[in-house]
Amino acid sequence: MALVTGFEVHGQNAAPVKKDSINNKQLKEVVITGTRTPKSLQQVPIPITRITGEEIRKGGLVRLNEVLSEQTGISILDDPHGQGIQLQGFDPAYTMILIDGLPLIGRTTGILELSRITTNNISRVEIVKGPTSSLYGSEAMAGVVNIITSEPEKGVTGGLGARYGTNQTVDLNVNTAYKNEKFYLLGFANRYSSQGYTLQPSAGVPTVSPFAGYTLNGKAAYQIDNQTTLKLSIRYFTNDQQNKYLVDNRYAGGRGTEKDFNIAPVITRQFSDKLFSTIQLYKSTYKTNTDVRYNDNGEVYDQTYFNQTFNRAELQNDYTLRDNMKLTAGAGGQYETVEATRYTQLQSFTSGYAYFQADWIAFKKLDIIAGGRYDMHSVYKSQFSPKLAVSYALNPQFTLLASVGKGYKAPDFRQLYLNFTNAEVGYSVFGYEEVGPGIQRLQQQGQIQAVLIDPLTLKSLNAESSTAFNLGYRYRPGGKLYWTANLFRNNITNLIETAVIAIKTNGQSVYSYFNLNKVYTQGIETDLSYQLFKPLQVAGGFQYLEANDQDVLNQIAAGQVFTKDPATNQTKLVKRQDYGGLLGRSRYTWNLKVNYKEAKTGINTALRAIYRGRYGYKDTDGNGILNRDDEYTKGYLLINASLSKPLFKDALRVQLTAQNLFNHRDPLVILNLPGRLVYAGFTYNFANHIIQ
């Protein structure tokens, strides 16, 4: 959460920024997510990307998934429960999503739907790549995305905006704020709706059903005295969707609702020039409810609910030991619950944690950050996540970066307590805690043909863990060129996956969760931007990624993996060069951006190209791995463009936006690409700095 001291804006749980001799450009480029304290982007010794609100507005991007899809090293993945991000080859469940430093909940299947987050009130987005469990705990094994919302300026300010386009998509927002020397109040509202779309019209049902969502944000702050500030943040989101399905040649339809509420009071105190403290409380609730019935007779097809709560209290202290050393220490406790159709009863987690970090500028060119976090949990084993990061400035323009750290992801409610049988197909899935009673119940009902793994022999489900290495640089020789590169390697152990534990008499399987595989991801990514001349800027990025299952590689080396040749139907050994790694990972991705701003008229034109190389999406030969060409989808290129014109001294801005100009679609594999999207919109902002 952003904090205020003396009504200068600071980052989450962060002490005031002390001005120093670095240039104005670096002062503006402060990041907070990677260290929980303000830090110059050029100096911070971990891979981090900073996307400003101005960049987002220039591109005409209004939802978080649109912003992240254009970033180097990030791929958007989709399933029936939403769109998530893949970071350094990790699935979406391994990246923590924050708003003002506070975690969003609502991962019913591990994916947090990104399109539910509007960007209209965003100041900037910070993306930390690599494990950040040393500060944020579970779900930060791949990294962290922190959406930092805007703070008001002095006086009365406000604005409104609208965007309308393809599929009758409407995005409306309005904001207003008042701020004086000791107090501010800010309000924001957004409505986002669409008539949905279908990728297969012959099916008679939509791929994405019509929906309408609302976001309400409120912030208030009061400076009690020169050292103490009280702040409150509230966010409410609701979405209503009209679902329609075709099930065994019968149509079914009904309503699905989604609600998300967050409230966070914070008090900060500057005890001295050296000590800054923050006490933060946070409560979040997430609820879904679905009622889908057959159209012909009103019988229930799908009637489910999912209710999750998250409560946290945390104290953080930032202490400046010396001018060149800052210490950060914090402790907190969390209580989480989930109650859902697919769980036998309300389930809960209780956890506590403590973290420590030392930021030491050993001498002017060398910055060393060392720290760790200890997490205690009511269900799984305690975890310690250390991290060491170093940056060394060879000169003011070139900085080397290196870091090593541990990350972890705790077993979630689904992996521990799920109790689900698919009524249509007939398979069952049990979490670790439910698999014993579940198998016994099915045996008593005569539904089990064979037990493949005795539940009594199962070991306790442990947290997944990773050890990560990053090595890179940042190069800024002047105001025109900025170039970064990063080599990364993540070694993951105790990866939790599903496996068959029994066979039912109907021929279907019973699945449960196990700590099975050792996996690694590794690669290189680089970003470069250059101001060719004042109106024209070009930028580009590239990632090469390898994501492999080490157990599969060992089996291939031992000659234990076979496939069928699609041409001859003959069985043959799988060779190392045949193995394509984990599903859903592209080996090559790149992007290119061109931005031109005409000085006299202020017209801004932006053109962006995003390429994602081919990736595996299915197992056609039944050996459980990716090893044949017919198991891949083709690579594709997306072209996005925007054109904007400021009016009335930039108070009003009109804009045209196009996404996927070449109308690329893959109806069987890529559900989040509805084809070409065209939008028109405007924003209007006002300010009255006279009112105090």
C-alpha positions, 0 to 999 in steps of 0.5 A: 500500500502506498503511504504518505508522510508529510503528504509526499508520496512513498511506496508500500511500507517505505520510509521517506525518500532522502534526496541525494546527488543522483540526477533527476531521471534516476530520482523519478525512476524509484522502485519499491517492490523488490526491496520494500524500500525506495530504490533507484531503478539503475541501482536495485540489484535484482531484475525488475521492470517499471511501466509508468502510467504514461506508457500505459495511457499512450498505448491505450491499454485499460486492463492489466492483461493488455499491459502485461501481454506486451512485456518481455518475458511474459506470456498470457495463459488462459483456461476456462477460469481466466487469464494469468501470466507465465514468468520465467517459465513458471505457471501463473500460480507462482507469481504473486499479484499485488495492488499497492503491495497487498495480495489479491486472492481468488485463485480457484484453479491457480489462475488469477483473472487479470482482466478484472484489474483496471489500469485507469487509476494506475501510477505504475506497474513494477514487475520483479522477476525471480523468487521474492519469497524472502520478502513476500512468502508463498506464491512469489516463487516466480516473481511479483507484479505490483500495481501501484495506484495513483495518489492525488495532487494538491487541491481538487482534481478529477477526471473521466474516461470512456472506451468503446469497441469490438464486441460492444465492449465498454470501459467507463471510469470516473475519479475525483480527489481533494487534498490539502496540507493534512488530509486527502480523499480520493474516489474512483469508479470503473465499469467494464462490460462486453457482449462476449465473443465466440470462436466457433459460431457453429457451436451456438454457444459463446467462447466468452459470455456477456458480462458487466463488472464494476470496480470501486476504489477509495483512499483517505489519509490524515496527517495526525502530526508531523511524524504520524499518518493514518491511511485507509484504502478500500477496493470493491469489484463485482462481475456478473456473467450470463453463461451459456453451454452446450452439453450433450446436444442440450443447451444450458444457461444461467448466471455467474457472479464474482465479488472481491472486497479489500480494506486496509488501514495503515498507520505510519510513524517517523520516530526519528531520522533513522527509524520509520515504522508501519503497522498495516491491517488487511482484510480481503474476501472473494466470492463466486456463485454459479447457477446454470440449468438446462433450458429444456426442463430447468434441471441443474447443470452446474450449481457451485459457490466459492468463498475465500477470506484472507486476513493479515496484520503486519509490522515493518520497521526501517532503520538507517543504521548508517548513511550507507546501511539500511535495515528492514525488519517485519513480522506478521500473521495471516488467517485464511479460509475457504468454503466451497462446493468442492470442499467437504467443510470450511477449511482454514490456514493459520500462519506467521512470518518474520523477515529481515533485510540489510541494504549495504552500500559498501562503497559508492559503486557496490550495493549488497542486499541480504535477507531472508524470511521465515514462514510458519504454517498450520499445515505444512513444514516451516520454510526459510527463504534467504536471498543475496543480491549485489549490484556493482556500477562499473561507471555511472552508465553501466551496472552489473547485477547478480542475485541468488535466492530461494523461493517456495509455494505452499500447497493450496486449499485445492491440493490439500482439501479438494473433494470433487467428482465430475458428474458428466465424465465420472473421474474424481480428484481428491486433495492429499487430506481427502484422498484416504476417506475418499478412496474408502468411500468409493470402495464401500460404494463399489466404484473402485476397480483397482487401487494403484497407490495405497493412500496410507503410504503417501508422504505428507504434501510439502511446499514446492521450493526453488533455488534461483540464479540471476546475472545481468546488467543495466546500461544507460550511456545517456538519455537516449539509450537504455539496455538491460539483459538477464540470465536466469536459472530456476531449480524447482524441487517437490513440484506438486502434480496430479497423478492417478491413484486408483481406477474406477469401475466406470473406467475413469481415474481417481487423481490426487496430488503428490510431490513428484518432479524436479523441474528447471527453467533457464534462459536469457532476456534482454530489453533495449530502448533508443530515442532515435530523435526527439519525436521517435523512440524504438524499443524491443525485447527478446527471451530465450527459454528452456523449461524441462522436467529433470525426471523425464530427461533422466528417463530418456537418458535411460532409454525408458521413454517411447513414442510412435512415429506418426508416419509409420506407426512404429514404436521408437525410443524418444531421443533427447533432441525430441523432447520439447520440455514443459507444455505451454512454454515458447522457446522464443518470444520477442516484442518491438515497439515504435512510438512517434510524438509529433511536437506541433500537434501533440499527436502520438502514434504507437505501433507494437509487435508481439511474437510468441513462438510455437509451444506444446499444448497436447500429448498425442502419443500418450507417453505423457511428454512433448516430443512430436511436431503434431503436439505443438501449436504454431507461433504467431505475431500480434500487431497492436497500434494506437493513435492519440491527440491531446486537446485543450492543453492536454486536459482532453485526449482522444484515442483510437486503439487496435489490437491484433490488427492481422486478426490472428485466431486459433479457436481450438487452442488460444481462447483469449484471442477473439480476433481483431479488436478496435476501440475509440475512447477519450479521457478528460482531467481537471485540476483546481490548485487554488482550493486549499 
